[in-house]
């Protein structure tokens, strides 16, 4: 069983799995609290995979779900990828699992990605700032090449991050690693690799638009920023050259899909573009709706 387009009204391309439900979390408490404060959210109740599935099923929305493996940069043990895939597999009608591996582990990361893909992962999530690597570093290319061979899209965090925000030195997290121009190098070198730039890439919004409009293999998700704060040039681009390139994404649980959809509904988006952003682009880009 997989996503049925006849029963799904939207696809949220950006949902975080922050706990395995057994007392383990994707980040240490200081980083989670900093992120929650940045988004004026709360981690007092972190939803489990089953709770996320029920939440999205009730709304007739499918969700791309993932964690981030940043063991090298943070020293925090990641959530077990196989455990998460097993939990997500209980909900194939609404949840689409992406894997995450630590690119700093070289060949080990490639092996882990292949293993997780065999276990059901449908994409790869990377967060250059949190994981502490430049996307265009040569040592990461074997990982991208493996993703391409496996037919997995790669979702890169881009722009500002709430993780580490407000902490001394941002806890050592470097924003420059999330400049979309670094991903432009990857897109140019690997034209068959499907790449998604996550978030309005503030302060590099124009750069992200340029990369996505120039490279046929690059798309953007609109998560992490409430639509009322979308830069004017992003709204213009979504109505124009990004109409078949932009994907709905919330950043749940930090931003809820309810809030995102309400605010997106208030933007001056052309009627024919809305269904593309909310569902149809994701069906095509992610290869959903069929086995």
Secondary structure, DSSP 8 states (H G I E B T S, - for coil): ----TTT-SEEEEEEE--B-SSS-BSS-HHHHHHHHHHTT---SS---HHHHHHHHHHTTEEEEEE----HHHH------HHHHHHHHGGGTTTEEE-B---GGGTHHHHHHHHHHHHTT--EEEE-HHHHT--TT-GGGHHHHHHHHHHT-EEEEE-S--STTTTSGGGGG--GGGG-HHHHHHHHHH-TTS-EEEES--TT-HHHHHHHHHH-TTEEEE--SS-GGG--HHHHHHHHTTTTTTEE----BTTS-HHHHHHHHTTS---HHHHHIIIIIHHHHHTT-S--
